[in-house]
Amino acid sequence: MTLRFQSLLFAAMCASNLTIAPAFADETTAIRAALAKVLPDEQATAIQPSPIKNLFQVNVGSQVIFMTDDGRYLIDGAIIDLTTRKDITETARAAARRVAVAALGSDKMIQFNADKPKHTVTVFTDIDCGYCRKLHQKIGDYNAAGISVNYLFFPRSGINTPSYDKAVSVWCADDRKAAMTAAKNGETVPNKTCDNPIQQQMELGEQLNIRGTPALVLDSGELIPGFVEPKQLTKMLDQSQVSAH
């Protein structure tokens, strides 16, 4: 969750005098009205019933919260079905991540595709991150295991820093994949500038609550922080695929 959204959410939870009575035609209207009072700069992109009576899942971009049907109570945290042991909140957030990554579009990613793809993993990376470099050194092993890797840049030092400039140069290179590999190997990539999606990629990372790199978004939408060996990642992906069915 972004710091900005967290602060707005804190204000919402503190604003008990702004709760909305159920005086609307339906629950969606009550929920939207309550959000408009306490989160005026945010808008629900989707509202749908949750498995819990009178509790609705509310998507605010790629963020997921839950609200009662009268718009009075807001829940931000894990909701566990003790019968199935299923984390309802994480399932909803995983779905939101899938949608957010897909919305960015593959044309705004640097893709290292497997010849026989079984899974696709989106990796938020920083060229100057040691474990990011370790991950890329094994890119052939991931691909051989049927894992396609889509890279998005998330230079932790921020915009207009050396790491950011390297990301721009890689994106603007004639051969992005070769430039990425060279940069990950510590080689100097010729400085280039062009229209690029680096800032948009970083904003997506913030929306998905990325705190460090590498950060992996699995094809299930699950978010895995840190480096994962190819064999271990394959097991995680296969297990995730089985669980989804």
Secondary structure, DSSP 8 states (H G I E B T S, - for coil): --HHHHHHHHHHHH-GGG---S-SSSHHHHHHHHHHHH-TT---SEEEE-SSTTEEEEEETTEEEEEETTS--EE-S--EETTTTEEHHHHHHHHHHHHHHHHH-GGGSEEE--SS-SEEEEEEE-TT-HHHHHHHHTHHHHHHTTEEEEEEE--TT-TTSHHHHHHHHHHHSSSHHHHHHHHHTT--------S--HHHHHHHHHHTT--SSSEEE-TTS-EEES---HHHHHHHHHHHHHHH-
